[in-house]
């Protein structure tokens, strides 16, 4: 499939490819330049980190100690798909 760079160096992925990969506006792609100059684009999911203040950390510690608090459904669902970040490659 032939595509062209625009004046800013951007490319447009054809809608058939976006639909096939389930990509929507705002999706993130990892770009790698392979040996020989081939370009590899892979869709990636970025999950926002959760940051807690002092009060939030205290409530979390209390909840863990009580053993009676359940996780919110959305978090339980996300945790089923959680993965460990791979170690970065060192060149």
C-alpha positions, 0 to 999 in steps of 0.5 A, a space after each residue: 500500500 502506497 502512502 505519502 508524507 505531507 509537508 509536516 512529515 505526517 502520514 495518514 493511515 487508510 481507514 481500512 487499516 485503522 478499522 482492521 486494527 481498531 485504531 481511533 483518534 488519539 490512538 498511540 503507535 510505537 515506531 521502530 526503524 528496523 535493520 535495512 530501514 524498514 519502519 515498524 508501527 505497532 499499536 500500544 495501549 497507554 494506561 494513566 498512572 494513579 497518584 495518591 496524596 497522603 490522605 489517599 495513601 492512608 485510606 489505601 493502607 487502611 483498606 488493605 489492612 481491613 481485607 473487607 474492601 473490594 476493588 471498583 469494577 472498572 479497576 478489576 476489569 483493567 487489572 485482568 489485562 494488565 501487563 508488566 512493562 518490558 525492560 528497555 533495550 539498552 543499545 
